[in-house]
């Protein structure tokens, strides 16, 4: 366009300067000078106009096409980024993320020590000081994309290497499917992580009744306040890998069970409630050729002696069920469970054992204990050490009851009163100090000739979990 305008103006100037009749050409010197000045001014204006027109044309070329929106431009820019780019985050260990895929290394270190104080007439070597590396766990978890994920953990505990959570998962909307070695939804206290619980050890019934991870297929459904969990399981991976013959042989272990749990977790005002119910049934099959035993330590895992024991019970299976009640409000939380286990005995009456606990706790530094997916979490310090704070401090009190006396079985009872002080200086690191007084009735370990007596326990734990 600017070229056409220049051509037209230049033509006009040429016509103005073309030869004319002689009479018209006769002008004075002053008039000629004025005409030359006007022509020079006109040339300057033409140059300025051409410059402006060139700028407008260039600006139009730089603007996006009418149908290319800002969002489309942003998408085009994002598309230019390489698809192989990996982001690295941090949650106690590096978290690698690329698109829908991710990987996180996991680990856990727990060092326990304790002191068991019994009457002097108890001759068992369990009394006195003991310590151990409670857990040394390594593994990883991640997502593969398309809803698929995995978790693999192995643990050094009790001088053996065990497989812990090891499964493949698939998550789609409100459903979660898992195949592998996993918890069977036995109880609230069993499902809470051992690095996020208030006390060093879980409720006595979870150990006495033999709760453990087992190989199986499970499904979970989550919608609003409802969490439903169910699965079919065989035995633990460690039991199944045994290639020996006989009822203890892994290749001949054909036991199986069905487990389910239902949780309602409504929030009323500033209170997060938890109501749970679980049911479990198991057929021992070939394992019934060996008797079963139900027993329990004097709280500390550093002690291998069992102060309660049912003795050997010929059994073909077992069934058990439990109820759960818990909640949180600000720095306060509470929890309680009751659990009944019935042992199936051929041609004999079926004994039923009972266990339960009640707990209340408070975070002295004001943080709120986490809750989600039907279990309690830990406490994340609002003011960690190293950032001008003292970390998070919490206290807890628990009453723990276990009764394994029924029919002709005298396994003993315990009433345990436990106090806990937990310090979390920074996230992923905790120190736990516990005191317990346990009153035994019909104890398996005698104090002289007495089976009814009390034991005092002092324990502490240092733990790192990432």
DAWODA-V338656 format. One line per field, one symbol per residue. ss: DSSP state (~ for helix, > for strand, _ for the rest). psi: psi as a letter, one per 20 degrees, with the letter a starting at -180 (. if undefined). A space follows every 50 residues. Layout:
ss: ???
psi: ???
//
This chain:
ss: _~~~~~~~~~~~~~~~~____~~~~___~~~~~~~~~~~~~~~~~~~~~~ ~~~~~~~~~~~~_______~~~~~~~~~~_______>>>>___>>>>>__ >>>>>>>>>>>>>>>>>__________>>>>>>>>>>>>>>>>>>__>>> >>>>>>>__>>>>>>>>>>>>>__>>>>>>>>_____~~~~_________ ___~~~~~_____>>>>>>>>>>__>>>>>>>>___~~~~_________~ ~~___>>>>>>>>>__>>__>>>>>>>>>>>>>_~~~~~__>__>>>___ _____>>>>___>___>>>>>>>>>>>>>__>>>>>>>>>>>>>______ _>>>>>>>>>>>>_______>>__>>_______________>>>>>>>>> >>>>>>__>>>>>>>>>>>>>>>>>>__>>>>>>>>>>>>>_____>__> __>>>>>>>>>>>>>_
psi: ghhgghggghgggghhiqqrqhhhiorrhhhgghghghgghhgghggggg gghhggghhhhhqqqhjnrhhhhhghghhiqpijppqoapmhrqoppoci qrppqqrppppqqrpporqhipiqihqaqqrrngpopqarqrqiqjiqar pppqpoqkkqoqpcoorpqppodjqpppoaprqklgrghhhpqijirgrh qrqhhhghjkprqqpapqqpppocipoppqrpqerqhhhiipjqraiiph ijokqrrpqqppppmqoocjpoqppqpqqpppphchiiiqrqqprqrmgp iipipoippiapopqiaqqqqqqpprrqociqrqqqqppppppoppjrqo qpqqqrrpqqrpohjirppqpqkjrqbappphnqpikjajappqqqpppp qpokoqcjpnirqqopopqqpppnhrqipqpppqppppoqplqhpqndjp iorqppppqqppppp.
//
